Amino acid sequence: MMTLRIYPFDRISGVIVLVLFGLTAAVPMQPALGQSPSQDQASSEGGVSSEDEANSEDRDRLYEELFRDVAGLQKEFGVLKRVAQLVRPTVVHIEANKSNSRNIRFGSRGGVKEEGSGVIAKFGDKLFVLTNRHVVKQSDPQDITIKLSDGRKIKPSKVWADKDTDVAVLSVSDDSLIPAKFGNSEEVEMGDFVLAFGSPFGLSQSVTYGIVSAKGRSDLDLGDQAEEKVKIQNFIQTDAAINPGNSGGPLINLFGEVVGINTAIASSSGGNEGIGFSIPINMVKLIATQMITLNSGKRGFLGVRLDSKFNATKAEEMGIVQRCGARINIIEPNTVAEAADLRADDVIIEFEGTRVNDDDHLIRLIGLTLSATTIKLKVFRDGKAFEMEVKLGAGTAFETRE
């Protein structure tokens, strides 16, 4: 499980002090001849006081009220149970061994094992397992073990991976597998109830419950090295407990549909602190389909450097009605941007009819489009907007391993 960069902070250790009070037992005085024992004395001699009887009756009454209240909630509780029952057979545990030769440069003498999760999916008439690239990174198919909900273990025949989105697809051939049902991540809203399935700390077939905390999270510091950064980001944030080992597992809505693939957590301890991130399933499906269909391929590339500080206020100052867009700082030489006569200070306000919100949004739109695709841009220059067509160049290549 990837974690966000950890910043140091002061920790205060709580100390629990247990104080024992001495109890002195007094010998009860005997009542005078003909006098009944007091209520306290009867209680001390093993009898039941009327006050105890009243307390017992109150507790019984409260239990009955609680039973009625919970019985009324069983329908709601039953929804979560049914979701878990439906989704459980589609969730898998993944173990990926990194070969010795690939770890020599990192100073490791033996292999390294990565553990994560995945979800079974169907594209066309074939079955696959969706997971994170960082779970199966540097692992060949024969080094990967997929453990099913019924305890069986299978091997993938092929692996596709995309480092820019951290999506990976494993090809499997067992026709008995049960694929998950996809939802529409565009319809997910803040406050929606969701469940996170996976194998936290290796405890397979676990499920947690929470809500969608936010959408469209980007610019997160994910990846250990510069070349391993997750460049295309549009995360769903959730407070459903996600821990190391949940990577690649599904985020599920109350209809039992996959709306995301759990990928990262923000944590100062390495464990769950209520801030987890999932890749929207619409993005995952798009990338998976591209990799499976093309077998290998490259994502689109424009060849510009963008102004990350450009915002709605600056757009308004330039006279852009929509108060949006991505401003070009630099045109890279010998790129399609240069050939198309894009210029510094141009603001790209639409991509294939989609309004461009900011630089991250444009990067995502281009990155999710395949190379050699001709796209239509709306550009704002010198106080006017105009349209132009650009044939995208070749960017990052997808990884394939057989």
ABEGO torsion letter per residue (X at the ends): XBBBBBBBBBBBBBBBBBBBBBBBBBBBBBBBBGBBBBAAAAAAAGBBBAAAAAAAAAAAAAAAAAAAAAAAAAAAAAAAAAAAAAAAAABBBBBBBBBAAAAAAAGBABBBBBBBBBBBBBBEABBBBBBBAAAABGBBAAABBBBBAAGBBBBBABBBBBAAAGBBBBBBABAABBBBBBBBAAABBBGBBBBBBEBBGGBBGBBBBBBBABBGBBGBBBEABAAABBABBBBBBBABBBBBGABGBBBBBAAGBBABBBABBBBAAGBBAGBBBBBBAAAAAAAAAAAAAAGBEBBBBAGBBBBAABBAAAAAAAGBAAGBEBBBABBBBGBAAAAAGBBBGBBBABBGGBBBABAAAAAAAAAABBBGBBBBBBBBBGGBBBBBBBBBBBBBBBBBBX
